[in-house]
Amino acid sequence: MTDPRLIHHVGARAIEWLWAHRDGFRLQPDVDPEVGFLERFKPIGELALICTVLFREGVAGSRQAHLARQLLDHTWRETLDGGRMLVRAQRTEPFSTVPFEVYLPFRELGYSQPEVERATVLNHRLDSWARFPVTPTRRLGLSAFQRRFGLTPRPPESALTDATWLAATPEPWTVEGHTAYDITHTVFHLTDWGERPDGLPPRVADYLALWLPVWTDDWLDLRRWDLLGELLAVDACLPRPALDERAWTGFAAAQQPDGAVPAVRAMPDGDPDEVFDLVYHPTLVAAFASVLATSRVLSALVPTAS
């Protein structure tokens, strides 16, 4: 089993980097809506989602938790203007699910924007929202988010699982980059981002227990750090995680002294904003995988009551 200090240190350093580069979580209010006004909301939603896991698991150190809360306060107050930018996003693209997806983790952490809440309840009643064309895995995630918001999922999650790539447990050697990301997010949605390992159907859990170590070895050798981080997070979502020492040691070695994690091979050079856009996601993933794996390691070390 991997040393919990190594795993925890990865997440602590990742949060340090994210805090130091918090202005990278920026919007582009003046961009033409046709070329993607809502694109810049994705990093903010991912940050809030990872922070919900960090606070839920309760294994972060005091400084790590403090910086995570400061990051949330900064992005909510400064970047989202107290949620008003989410209202603007909803008005710009009235039937987009993005404002809802970004808002939910903030809501779960105590932030509030009544107009977004009203729009979510209204849009949930529309067939357009339930039939908006997205991949089966994202549709599963949207239904899970509706449940967490307190709405009846449309369609229900039970009707969506079998449509995902992972549920078919296909030939494991056919996995490549896009498929692997689909696998990881199917696991995250089915387990509520690691909170419910028993949310995985047993045959899917068995399939992952058998093949995940093979995929992890492959992407470690390829130095695909972003995907490796997601696979390490998937491992921590399993009923019996492997917490592979070789994979975690290699992942930790790829992390830079300042806490940043490159997506592939080495850190990129260039304009700071462009570098942020290239490395924020693997660094967020490092924080996510770290807190989940640290929680699982510590749970394994604590003897169960007789």
Secondary structure by P-SEA (a helix, b strand, c coil): cccaaaaaaaaaaaaaaaaaacccccccccccccccccccaaaaaaaaaaaaaaaaaccccaaaaaaaaaaaaaaaccccccaaaaaaaaaaccccaaaaaaaaaaaaaccccaaaaaaaaaaaaccccccccccaaaaaaaaaaaaaacccccccccccccccccccccccccccaaaaaaaaaaaaaaaccccccccccaaaaaaaaccaaaaaaaaaaacaaaaaaaaaaaaaacccccccaaaaaaaaaacccccccccccccccccaaaaaaacaaaaaaaaaaaaaaaaaaaaaaccccc
